[in-house]
Amino acid sequence: MLLDPNTHNIALVVDDSPEALEFVTAALEEIGMTVLAARDGAAAIELVKRVQPDVIMMDAMMPGMDGFAACATLKTAPHATDAPIIFMTGLNDRDSIVRGLKSGGVDYITKPVELEEMIARVTVHVLNSKMMRSAREALDSFGRAVLAIDPQGRVIWGSPRAYDLLGTAGLAQTKQFSPQAPVMGWLTHSSAQPVSGTLPLEWKGLRLTYIGRSSVGEMLVRLCTASDERPHDILTKELNLTEREGEVLYWLSQGKSNRDIAEILSLSARTVNKHLETIFQKLGVENRTSAAIIADRKLSDKL
């Protein structure tokens, strides 16, 4: 199934294991992506100088320049790339995960790679990345409400709609969030875990959603009013789903695994699977990737 039948998407896979390269390449080509391969971090950096990928799948432990160093280099000028970097590694301890995210990665997949989960996360991050590219111009044109906040809490830039929402919440003059503000605690927590593992924050009548980092390390936040329709309510109405199906589809579109969705919604994994079967049938699709694309498009139109 194509990620998007009208878009040419490029993935860069970086891994010193020929078997891993072959496995991930085949899976990404199956969903219509063009795949480039590199055997180490230095080769990946040279490739990115010539071609701008839409997503980078990075092994953490490689001879020579490892994935952490390569990621940090790819997120630092003059090599800075907007492409989301997803780590793939057998390391699943907390310190390694945090190290990967601090170096500029957006997500973390442990080996052995679970194919369905990988495709779902790649889809989410590619769609988010395309939304963030040329962000200021696009956001101004389409009225999206997004802020870029640096690690010290300074608002570096925002779309007109974002500043309007800050104004309605009595925060029109906000150019700096206090270190003690709930927003900063939430941002610190969100930026230290995969984007797919974050949850929205409701604060002063606003709903804030963490959507990742820019190529220069700014934390990007989407805003809406807390009284606006919740994302899963939009999916319920627009796609003729039950409320529970809307919730399941929303979390699926955020890159959550079935196990994650079950935990968030206090359901059994079997119940989640049953809901997904019904959702696929109602949407006329066969897999998670197709369902996630439909959900993302509906939410992009409304939020």
Summary of the structure (lengths in Angstrom):
residues: 303
radius of gyration: 18.9
end to end distance: 26.3
largest distance: 55.8
contacts: 979
relative contact order: 0.10
helix: 48%
strand: 17%
